[in-house]
Amino acid sequence: MTDLYPSRQSDKAVLRLRQDPVFYGRWTEDAPLTKAQTDFYEQNGFLVLDNLFSEAEIALLQNEATRLITNPANVSPETIITERNSNEVRSIFAIHDQNALLARLSADQRLAGAASYLLDDEVYIHQSRLNYKPGFAGKEFYWHSDFETWHVEDGMPRMRALSISVLLKDNNANNGPLMVMPGSHRSYVTCVGETPDDHYKASLKKQEYGVPDHDSLAKLASAHGIEAATGKAGTVIMFDCNTMHGSNGNITPYPRSNAFFVYNARSNALVEPFGPKTPRPPFIADRRFKTLSIAEGSLTQRERAA
């Protein structure tokens, strides 16, 4: 397959124009997002939505996230990523495969339905995780485009994927919220350095390859600015696979956490990686295509999908 987005193949970074749409579908009155919301996402590469979930649903998710971090007995050890230099949990991956409530959340109409609409295709979960950023100890997530890594290390061919984050704690300007560069999704930043074998073992704690250079980041920030995507627990943040984003460390007493799902289009199923010969393991990049059966109704209903 032709590599439309080569990266980590040169000693010099390059800013390239995106070759794929952002919004693949067509807005209609019965769409899960309004015309204004759809246009904002297409133009800026992200969208913040309030009040999609009830207080009872958020409380249910918060309790489950706390239970999983305090008693991870039913979670595969390889999916638990700790902070570098400490035993604080940074992320639990493949959470939709290991927990019934999070599986139900990943298939929820408010999330998966919106993803399917924006990508104009059936969708599946490429990656899922619970992210924790504890007070005083939560480390930063450096600036990056997810697609660059998914393309090079996982073999995602095109920019037909997006991420949705459900905030489980209040995210404010002080406790390391997601930061985005609005409009940066229109530019593809190539990165420098050949990817080492088993890079994921280090990159999930701190990424050193697939990291944009300072000059490219400065150009994007100068052109587009930086916006913090803050909100109360229950806020939903959607962002395009190529939106430049990151977050600062959390030195406040106030922890933040979120449930994070990556939706990939059926037509964009993974091929062989465009960088290293060995793809990342399934708990990071699921190579199975398993279409989501989109679920409607409240998470608090007893008939939650397993």
BAVO-441835 format. One record per residue: z, x, y of N, C-alpha, C, O in turn. Coordinates in steps of 0.02 Angstrom, whole numbers, padded with zeros to 5 digits, always signed. Layout:
residues N
ZXYZXYZXYZXY...
//
This chain:
residues 306
+00000+00042-00060+00000+00000+00000+00000+00044+00062+00036+00094+00066-00041+00025+00111-00044+00062+00174+00022+00059+00210+00052+00005+00217+00045+00115+00234+00108+00119+00272+00093+00106+00345+00068+00150+00380+00108+00046+00368+00094+00027+00438+00147+00053+00486+00136+00054+00546+00204+00074+00459+00259+00095+00501+00288+00162+00475+00346+00164+00456+00248+00215+00475+00273+00279+00449+00331+00305+00492+00330+00300+00553+00380+00334+00458+00438+00362+00493+00468+00417+00450+00457+00419+00389+00506+00462+00481+00538+00519+00448+00485+00563+00415+00497+00593+00362+00427+00568+00447+00373+00610+00420+00351+00663+00470+00303+00700+00457+00385+00667+00526+00366+00714+00579+00428+00742+00612+00482+00713+00606+00420+00798+00646+00477+00827+00681+00482+00801+00753+00522+00826+00793+00442+00750+00769+00443+00721+00836+00443+00645+00830+00403+00616+00794+00489+00613+00866+00493+00540+00866+00438+00510+00910+00417+00540+00960+00416+00450+00891+00362+00415+00928+00382+00342+00935+00411+00312+00890+00366+00313+00993+00373+00241+01003+00306+00208+00990+00257+00221+01024+00304+00164+00939+00242+00130+00920+00249+00055+00935+00304+00027+00934+00193+00023+00947+00193-00049+00958+00201-00086+00892+00173-00066+00841+00240-00138+00892+00248-00182+00835+00180-00211+00816+00140-00229+00859+00167-00217+00751+00103-00244+00727+00110-00313+00694+00062-00338+00665+00169-00342+00698+00181-00406+00666+00208-00457+00716+00236-00437+00767+00201-00522+00702+00231-00573+00745+00307-00568+00743+00336-00534+00700+00339-00602+00789+00412-00611+00789+00429-00680+00762+00468-00687+00715+00399-00731+00792+00405-00799+00767+00340-00816+00731+00287-00817+00761+00345-00829+00666+00286-00839+00625+00263-00911+00622+00206-00925+00604+00307-00957+00639+00291-01027+00630+00265-01062+00692+00235-01030+00736+00276-01127+00695+00255-01168+00751+00311-01217+00765+00336-01250+00720+00330-01222+00829+00385-01267+00845+00363-01340+00842+00308-01358+00864+00406-01382+00813+00397-01454+00813+00464-01486+00831+00515-01451+00833+00463-01549+00844+00524-01583+00867+00579-01584+00813+00637-01591+00829+00560-01579+00749+00610-01579+00696+00631-01509+00675+00664-01501+00623+00613-01458+00713+00632-01389+00697+00707-01380+00704+00739-01416+00743+00737-01333+00666+00809-01322+00669+00832-01289+00734+00892-01288+00747+00787-01261+00773+00803-01233+00838+00762-01269+00892+00707-01293+00878+00789-01272+00952+00752-01303+01006+00695-01258+01028+00692-01199+01008+00650-01285+01067+00594-01245+01093+00620-01187+01136+00595-01132+01132+00671-01201+01177+00699-01148+01220+00731-01094+01178+00724-01034+01193+00767-01113+01125+00799-01063+01082+00747-01021+01045+00754-00960+01039+00695-01054+01021+00642-01018+00986+00607-00969+01033+00594-00912+01014+00592-00991+01093+00558-00947+01141+00603-00888+01160+00579-00831+01167+00668-00901+01168+00714-00847+01185+00716-00795+01129+00714-00735+01142+00720-00818+01067+00721-00772+01009+00657-00731+01008+00659-00670+00998+00601-00763+01016+00537-00728+01013+00531-00676+01068+00505-00621+01057+00555-00692+01127+00549-00646+01184+00600-00590+01181+00584-00533+01198+00661-00605+01160+00716-00556+01165+00735-00524+01099+00767-00471+01098+00715-00554+01043+00731-00524+00978+00800-00541+00952+00821-00512+00902+00835-00586+00985+00900-00608+00961+00916-00676+00991+00883-00698+01038+00968-00709+00963+00988-00774+00987+01061-00784+00968+01081-00771+00912+01102-00808+01016+01172-00822+01005+01182-00897+01007+01162-00930+01055+01213-00925+00954+01223-00997+00948+01297-01012+00940+01332-00981+00900+01320-01060+00978+01390-01081+00976+01397-01147+00939+01350-01187+00936+01457-01158+00912+01477-01224+00886+01433-01250+00829+01423-01310+00823+01408-01205+00788+01371-01227+00728+01418-01247+00672+01401-01288+00629+01479-01218+00672+01527-01230+00618+01590-01262+00647+01610-01247+00703+01621-01305+00607+01683-01337+00628+01741-01289+00623+01736-01236+00591+01797-01306+00655+01857-01265+00650+01881-01259+00578+01904-01206+00557+01874-01314+00541+01896-01313+00470+01852-01265+00429+01878-01229+00386+01787-01264+00442+01743-01219+00406+01759-01146+00423+01761-01104+00378+01771-01131+00486+01787-01063+00506+01853-01041+00476+01860-00984+00453+01903-01085+00475+01967-01068+00445+01959-01053+00371+01990-01007+00344+01916-01091+00337+01903-01079+00266+01872-01010+00256+01892-00973+00210+01823-00992+00297+01790-00927+00292+01838-00870+00309+01837-00818+00277+01879-00880+00360+01928-00828+00379+01977-00815+00323+01992-00757+00308+02002-00867+00292+02050-00859+00237+02018-00822+00179+02050-00781+00146+01954-00838+00166+01920-00804+00110+01908-00731+00125+01916-00689+00081+01889-00715+00187+01879-00645+00206+01943-00605+00201+01943-00548+00180+01998-00636+00221+02064-00603+00216+02083-00592+00143+02109-00539+00124+02072-00643+00103+02089-00638+00032+02049-00582-00002+02076-00544-00043+01986-00577+00015+01943-00526-00016+01964-00455+00002+01959-00410-00039+01986-00445+00064+02005-00378+00085+02075-00358+00059+02089-00299+00049+02118-00408+00049+02186-00394+00027+02192-00394-00049+02238-00364-00077+02147-00429-00082+02149-00434-00155+02078-00433-00183+02053-00485-00206+02046-00375-00182+01976-00371-00203+01967-00363-00279+01920-00330-00301+02011-00393-00318+02010-00383-00391+01944-00406-00422+01921-00377-00471+01914-00457-00394+01853-00485-00423+01790-00458-00389+01735-00486-00397+01797-00405-00351+01741-00375-00315+01724-00308-00348+01768-00268-00362+01659-00297-00360+01638-00234-00391+01656-00175-00345+01640-00176-00286+01690-00124-00372+01711-00067-00330+01655-00033-00293+01664-00009-00237+01595-00030-00323+01540+00006-00290+01516-00030-00227+01483+00000-00185+01533-00094-00221+01510-00131-00162+01559-00127-00104+01545-00152-00050+01616-00095-00115+01667-00088-00062+01657-00021-00027+01664+00031-00058+01642-00024+00037+01630+00037+00076+01689+00046+00125+01704+00000+00163+01721+00103+00122+01777+00117+00167+01754+00158+00226+01701+00189+00226+01796+00159+00278+01782+00201+00336+01786+00274+00316+01824+00292+00271+01747+00315+00349+01752+00386+00336+01822+00410+00357+01847+00390+00409+01851+00453+00317+01917+00483+00330+01975+00433+00327+02029+00448+00351+01964+00374+00296+02019+00328+00286+02002+00280+00230+01945+00278+00206+02051+00241+00208+02040+00191+00157+02030+00121+00185+02028+00072+00148+02023+00117+00252+02009+00052+00283+01941+00027+00260+01892+00064+00260+01937-00037+00240+01874-00065+00217+01827-00076+00276+01846-00108+00325+01768-00049+00271+01716-00057+00323+01671-00116+00306+01656-00157+00350+01650-00121+00243+01605-00175+00222+01615-00189+00148+01633-00145+00109+01602-00251+00129+01595-00270+00059+01524-00298+00052+01508-00349+00082+01483-00264+00012+01413-00283+00005+01404-00334-00052+01449-00347-00091+01343-00361-00055+01323-00410-00107+01374-00466-00112+01390-00489-00167+01400-00487-00055+01454-00536-00056+01430-00604-00078+01469-00643-00106+01366-00619-00068+01340-00684-00091+01334-00687-00166+01330-00742-00195+01332-00629-00199+01329-00627-00272+01398-00626-00304+01405-00635-00364+01450-00617-00263+01516-00607-00291+01567-00660-00270+01624-00659-00291+01545-00707-00229+01592-00756-00202+01557-00823-00191+01505-00825-00157+01584-00877-00218+01551-00942-00215+01546-00968-00144+01494-00996-00125+01598-00960-00105+01597-00986-00036+01545-00949+00005+01508-00981+00043+01541-00883-00001+01493-00845+00038+01422-00857+00013+01374-00854+00052+01414-00871-00051+01348-00890-00077+01326-00955-00045+01268-00963-00025+01373-01002-00041+01357-01067-00009+01340-01057+00065+01294-01089+00091+01376-01014+00099+01362-01000+00169+01293-00970+00177+01256-00989+00223+01274-00924+00134+01209-00891+00140+01151-00940+00134+01098-00929+00163+01161-00994+00096+01108-01043+00086+01112-01102+00134+01071-01147+00131+01160-01101+00179+01171-01157+00224+01111-01170+00268+01079-01124+00293+01096-01234+00278+01039-01254+00319+01042-01224+00389+00990-01208+00418+01102-01217+00416+01109-01192+00484+01090-01118+00489+01073-01094+00543+01092-01083+00433+01073-01012+00432+01005-01003+00397+00956-00984+00429+01003-01017+00332+00942-01007+00294+00885-01051+00318+00827-01031+00317+00902-01112+00340+00850-01156+00367+00819-01128+00429+00758-01132+00438+00860-01100+00473+00834-01070+00534+00793-01008+00518+00741-00996+00549+00816-00968+00470+00779-00908+00450+00710-00926+00422+00660-00896+00439+00709-00976+00378+00646-00998+00348+00598-01023+00402+00538-01012+00398+00626-01058+00451+00585-01083+00506+00555-01026+00547+00495-01026+00561+00596-00978+00566+00571-00923+00608+00521-00879+00571+00475-00853+00602+00531-00870+00506+00487-00827+00467+00430-00867+00435+00383-00837+00409+00433-00934+00439+00382-00978+00413+00366-00963+00340+00308-00954+00321+00419-00960+00300+00411-00944+00229+00476-00962+00193+00528-00971+00224+00472-00966+00127+00533-00967+00087+00568-00900+00096+00536-00849+00106+00635-00901+00094+00672-00839+00105+00720-00825+00048+00739-00870+00011+00739-00762+00043+00791-00741-00005+00836-00691+00030+00819-00665+00084+00892-00676+00000+00940-00629+00029+00922-00558+00009+00927-00539-00049+00900-00520+00058+00886-00449+00047+00951-00409+00042+00958-00363+00002+01000-00428+00085+01064-00393+00086+01116-00441+00115+01102-00481+00159+01177-00436+00089+01232-00474+00119+01295-00431+00119+01302-00386+00078+01339-00446+00166+01402-00409+00167+01452-00442+00213+01434-00480+00258+01515-00428+00201+01568-00442+00248+01581-00378+00286+01594-00326+00254+01579-00379+00351+01594-00320+00392+01663-00328+00422+01679-00381+00450+01703-00277+00417+01770-00277+00447+01773-00220+00498+01750-00164+00484+01802-00234+00555+01814-00180+00603+01886-00188+00626+01900-00220+00677+01933-00157+00589+02004-00167+00602+02025-00139+00670+01994-00093+00696+02078-00167+00697+02105-00142+00759+02126-00069+00753+02154-00049+00702+02113-00030+00804+02130+00041+00810+02088+00087+00765+02078+00145+00782+02063+00061+00708+02032+00106+00659+01958+00092+00645+01926+00131+00610+01930+00039+00673+01861+00022+00658+01812+00069+00692+01813+00075+00753+01770+00102+00653+01722+00150+00681+01659+00116+00705+01646+00058+00690+01620+00153+00743+01559+00127+00773+01504+00119+00720+01506+00150+00667+01454+00077+00736+01390+00075+00702+01339+00099+00753+01327+00066+00803+01310+00158+00741+01268+00189+00792+01203+00149+00800+01184+00110+00756+01169+00160+00856+01106+00126+00871+01055+00135+00814+01047+00190+00788+01022+00080+00796+00971+00085+00744+00929+00020+00743+00951-00032+00767+00871+00026+00715+00830-00031+00696+00838-00039+00620+00823+00008+00583+00860-00096+00597+00868-00107+00526+00802-00097+00489+00801-00069+00434+00748-00121+00518+00684-00119+00483+00664-00047+00465+00635-00036+00412+00678+00000+00508+00659+00069+00494+00688+00091+00427+00654+00122+00386+00752+00076+00416+00784+00094+00352+00758+00051+00295+00744+00077+00241+00753-00014+00307+00729-00057+00253+00658-00039+00231+00641-00045+00173+00618-00017+00279+00549+00002+00264+00547+00069+00226+00517+00073+00172+00580+00119+00253+00577+00186+00224+00614+00191+00158+00588+00218+00109+00676+00164+00156+00718+00174+00097+00714+00118+00046+00730+00128-00013+00693+00057+00068+00691+00000+00022+00621-00022+00005+00611-00054-00047+00572-00006+00046+00504-00028+00033+00487-00097+00061+00445-00132+00032+00519-00118+00116+00502-00181+00148+00437-00170+00188+00437-00131+00235+00382-00203+00169+00317-00186+00199+00310-00202+00272+00287-00161+00311+00329-00264+00293+00314-00287+00360+00377-00313+00395+00430-00322+00364+00371-00324+00460+00427-00351+00499+00428-00427+00493+00412-00463+00540+00449-00450+00435+00454-00522+00423+00522-00537+00392+00527-00567+00339+00574-00514+00426+00643-00522+00403+00688-00527+00464+00669-00506+00519+00747-00554+00455+00795-00559+00509+00866-00559+00482+00877-00571+00423+00913-00546+00526+00984-00545+00508+01020-00601+00544+01004-00619+00600+01070-00629+00510+01113-00679+00540+01185-00659+00528+01205-00647+00471+01224-00656+00581+01294-00638+00579+01336-00697+00600+01324-00726+00653+01385-00716+00559+01432-00769+00576+01498-00735+00594+01530-00704+00551+01519-00741+00657+01580-00708+00679+01641-00743+00649+01648-00804+00655+01684-00705+00617+01745-00732+00586+01807-00718+00628+01861-00745+00614+01800-00676+00678+01852-00663+00728+01819-00665+00796+01758-00656+00802+01859-00676+00848+01831-00673+00915+01803-00603+00929+01836-00553+00915+01743-00601+00955+01712-00538+00976+01709-00537+01052+01674-00578+01081+01745-00491+01083+01743-00487+01156+01715-00419+01177+01696-00378+01135+01714-00407+01241+01684-00345+01267+01722-00283+01247+01697-00228+01254+01784-00292+01222+01828-00234+01211+01835-00212+01138+01851-00154+01125+01823-00257+01091+01838-00240+01021+01777-00223+00979+01775-00237+00919+01727-00193+01011+01670-00167+00974+01620-00219+00953+01601-00220+00894+01597-00264+00998+01549-00315+00979+01480-00286+00967+01465-00229+00985+01438-00326+00936+01368-00308+00928+01336-00299+00996+01345-00342+01040+01299-00245+01006+01260-00234+01066+01186-00232+01047+01167-00202+00996+01145-00263+01088+01073-00265+01075+01035-00244+01137+01060-00249+01193+00974-00221+01126+00928-00207+01181+00875-00262+01180+00828-00258+01141+00882-00313+01223+00835-00369+01223+00763-00346+01235+00749-00310+01282+00718-00367+01191+00648-00348+01198+00629-00285+01161+00570-00269+01156+00679-00248+01136+00665-00185+01101+00628-00196+01035+00599-00150+01008+00630-00257+01009+00598-00272+00945+00522-00265+00948+00488-00265+00896+00494-00260+01008+00422-00252+01015+00400-00179+01005+00340-00166+00999+00447-00133+01004+00432-00062+00994+00463-00037+00930+00520-00054+00915+00426+00003+00893+00451+00033+00832+00464+00107+00845+00419+00144+00863+00526+00128+00835+00546+00197+00847+00544+00235+00781+00583+00221+00736+00499+00283+00776+00499+00326+00717+00556+00376+00721+00576+00396+00776+00582+00395+00664+00640+00440+00662+00620+00506+00630+00569+00512+00596+00662+00556+00641+00647+00624+00620+00692+00642+00561+00750+00621+00558+00665+00681+00515+00705+00707+00460+00690+00673+00394+00690+00612+00390+00676+00713+00343+00662+00686+00276+00726+00658+00245+00779+00690+00250+00721+00600+00214+00780+00566+00187+00805+00602+00124+00767+00611+00077+00869+00621+00122+00897+00653+00062+00903+00602+00005+00903+00542+00017+00907+00626-00056+00921+00583-00113+00989+00551-00106+01036+00581-00081+00994+00488-00127+01057+00451-00125+01088+00450-00055+01149+00455-00047+01044+00444-00006+01067+00445+00064+01117+00389+00078+01161+00396+00121+01110+00334+00042+01152+00275+00056+01226+00290+00048+01268+00259+00081+01244+00337+00004+01314+00352-00008+01350+00376+00055+01410+00364+00064+01314+00410+00097+01342+00434+00160+01325+00387+00218+01366+00377+00263+01265+00357+00217+01242+00319+00275+01281+00255+00285+01285+00230+00341+01310+00227+00232+01349+00165+00240+01414+00177+00277+01444+00131+00304+01436+00240+00279+01495+00258+00318+01475+00284+00387+01506+00266+00437+01422+00325+00389+01396+00350+00452+01324+00372+00440+01311+00417+00400+01278+00340+00475+01207+00355+00464+01186+00416+00503+01200+00423+00563+01151+00462+00469+01127+00522+00501+01051+00528+00499+01022+00565+00539+01019+00493+00452+00946+00490+00450+00925+00418+00463+00961+00371+00445+00867+00408+00495+00849+00342+00517+00884+00324+00582+00888+00265+00600+00908+00375+00617+00942+00365+00681+00893+00383+00737+00866+00438+00737+00881+00339+00785+00834+00354+00840+00859+00413+00882+00919+00424+00888+00811+00449+00911+00828+00505+00954+00851+00480+01022+00837+00423+01040+00885+00522+01059+00913+00502+01123+00860+00483+01175+00869+00437+01213+00804+00519+01175+00752+00504+01224+00723+00434+01213+00712+00397+01260+00711+00416+01150+00684+00350+01134+00734+00296+01153+00715+00244+01180+00797+00307+01137+00849+00258+01154+00855+00250+01229+00863+00194+01254+00851+00305+01265+00855+00301+01339+00797+00263+01368+00805+00224+01414+00737+00273+01340+00678+00237+01364+00686+00162+01351+00670+00121+01394+00709+00144+01291+00717+00074+01275+00771+00042+01318+00762-00014+01343+00827+00077+01328+00881+00050+01369+00859+00042+01441+00877-00007+01474+00820+00089+01466+00796+00085+01534+00748+00027+01543+00748-00007+01594+00707+00015+01492+00657-00039+01496+00688-00108+01485+00665-00157+01515+00739-00112+01442+00763-00178+01420+00836-00192+01436+00857-00250+01435+00875-00141+01451+00946-00151+01461+00983-00160+01396+00954-00159+01342+01049-00168+01401+01093-00177+01344+01135-00238+01355+01163-00247+01410+01141-00280+01305+01181-00341+01311+01229-00345+01252+01210-00333+01195+01292-00362+01266+01342-00372+01214+01340-00444+01191+01345-00490+01232+01333-00453+01126+01330-00521+01097+01401-00542+01078+01422-00532+01021+01437-00569+01125+01507-00588+01114+01512-00663+01100+01466-00701+01111+01571-00683+01074+01582-00753+01061+01646-00765+01022+01676-00718+00996+01665-00827+01019+01724-00847+00981+01708-00847+00907+01650-00846+00887+01760-00847+00865+01750-00854+00793+01709-00917+00780+01722-00970+00808+01658-00910+00738+01613-00965+00724+01546-00958+00759+01498-00993+00741+01542-00913+00808+01478-00900+00841+01429-00869+00791+01449-00830+00748+01366-00887+00797+01313-00862+00753+01264-00820+00794+01241-00842+00847+01250-00760+00770+01202-00716+00804+01144-00703+00757+01154-00679+00701+01084-00720+00779+01023-00705+00741+00986-00650+00776+00980-00651+00838+00961-00601+00739+00920-00550+00772+00866-00524+00726+00875-00518+00665+00809-00509+00757+00750-00485+00722+00763-00419+00687+00805-00379+00709+00726-00406+00633+00737-00346+00593+00726-00281+00632+00751-00229+00612+00688-00285+00687+00672-00223+00724+00708-00218+00791+00693-00174+00830+00754-00264+00804+00792-00260+00867+00840-00200+00866+00878-00192+00818+00837-00160+00917+00882-00102+00921+00953-00127+00936+00963-00164+00984+01001-00107+00894+01069-00132+00902+01119-00081+00877+01101-00033+00843+01182-00091+00894+01236-00048+00872+01301-00078+00897+01302-00132+00926+01356-00043+00885+01421-00066+00911+01468-00007+00919+01464+00042+00881+01512-00012+00968+01562+00039+00979+01619+00034+00929+01627-00017+00895+01659+00086+00925+01720+00083+00885+01770+00035+00916+01765+00017+00975+01819+00015+00877+01869-00032+00900+01937+00003+00907+01971+00016+00857+01956+00019+00969+02021+00051+00981+02072+00001+01008+02127+00020+01030+02054-00063+01008+02101-00115+01029+02144-00137+00969+02128-00119+00913+02197-00176+00980+02236-00203+00924+02202-00261+00890+02227-00287+00840+02144-00283+00917+02114-00346+00895+02056-00333+00847+02004-00308+00867+02065-00350+00783+02012-00338+00734+01953-00385+00745+01960-00438+00776+01896-00365+00720+01840-00412+00718+01808-00408+00649+01813-00357+00615+01778-00461+00628+01744-00463+00563+01688-00514+00566+01688-00559+00608+01641-00507+00520+01586-00555+00517+01556-00557+00448+01559-00509+00410+01526-00614+00432+01485-00621+00372+01413-00609+00393+01389-00638+00442+01379-00566+00356+01313-00541+00377+01263-00551+00321+01274-00530+00265+01207-00584+00338+01155-00598+00288+01087-00577+00315+01071-00589+00373+01048-00543+00273+00980-00525+00290+00933-00569+00250+00935-00571+00188+00891-00605+00286+00842-00650+00254+00773-00618+00258+00749-00600+00312+00741-00611+00200+00674-00584+00197+00626-00638+00173+00645-00680+00132+00565-00637+00199+00515-00687+00179+00489-00672+00109+00483-00614+00089+00473-00725+00074+00446-00718+00006+00383-00675+00007+00373-00634-00038+00341-00684+00057+00278-00647+00061+00289-00574+00079+00241-00534+00079+00351-00555+00094+00366-00487+00116+00410-00451+00064+00449-00407+00082+00404-00471+00002+00445-00442-00052+00437-00366-00054+00385-00338-00036+00490-00332-00075+00492-00259-00074+00441-00228-00121+00427-00254-00175+00414-00172-00100+00371-00129-00141+00408-00063-00150+00467-00058-00136+00373-00013-00174+00405+00053-00180+00424+00079-00111+00387+00067-00063+00480+00115-00105+00499+00142-00040+00444+00185-00009+00406+00217-00045+00441+00185+00057+00392+00225+00092+00418+00295+00108+00383+00336+00138+00481+00309+00087+00511+00374+00097+00531+00405+00031+00489+00432-00005+00595+00402+00013+00619+00431-00050+00590+00395-00110+00571+00337-00105+00586+00430-00166+00557+00400-00226+00602+00347-00257+00579+00299-00286+00667+00357-00250+00715+00312-00282+00740+00262-00231+00769+00282-00180+00731+00197-00243+00756+00146-00195+00831+00142-00197+00863+00164-00245+00860+00113-00145+00932+00103-00144+00952+00052-00196+00911+00011-00216+01014+00053-00219+01035+00008-00273+01034-00065-00252+01035-00080-00192+01032-00111-00301+01024-00183-00286+01079-00212-00243+01067-00261-00208+01140-00184-00245+01192-00214-00204+01181-00202-00129+01213-00234-00087+01136-00156-00112+01118-00143-00042+01050-00174-00025+01042-00201+00029+01004-00171-00071+00937-00198-00060+00914-00232-00124+00892-00199-00171+00919-00298-00125+00904-00336-00185+00829-00338-00197+00792-00365-00156+00806-00311-00252+00735-00309-00268+00714-00370-00309+00655-00379-00323+00762-00412-00327+00745-00475-00360+00723-00525-00307+00752-00527-00252+00672-00565-00323+00656-00619-00276+00687-00683-00303+00666-00709-00355+00736-00708-00268+00772-00768-00289+00775-00815-00229+00819-00810-00187+00726-00862-00225+00721-00907-00168+00786-00947-00160+00814-00972-00209+00809-00952-00099+00868-00991-00085+00853-01065-00086+00803-01088-00057+00895-01103-00120+00893-01176-00115+00936-01196-00056+00997-01194-00061+00905-01214-00002+00942-01226+00060+00988-01286+00053+00968-01339+00029+01051-01276+00073+01104-01326+00063+01123-01358+00129+01128-01324+00180+01133-01424+00128+01154-01460+00187+01226-01483+00178+01254-01482+00123+01257-01504+00233+01325-01529+00231+01375-01475+00249+01357-01418+00263+01439-01494+00249+01493-01450+00271+01514-01402+00215+01509-01419+00156+01537-01343+00235+01563-01294+00187+01627-01319+00155+01646-01296+00101+01661-01365+00186+01725-01389+00162+01718-01442+00108+01768-01463+00078+01657-01464+00095+01648-01513+00042+01663-01482-00026+01648-01423-00038+01693-01520-00069+01713-01494-00135+01653-01472-00177+01660-01427-00220+01595-01503-00165+01538-01486-00206+01501-01424-00180+01440-01422-00182+01539-01375-00154+01507-01313-00132+01469-01281-00191+01493-01282-00248+01411-01254-00176+01372-01221-00228+01407-01157-00250+01436-01122-00209+01404-01142-00313+01433-01080-00339+01383-01024-00329+01398-00967-00347
//
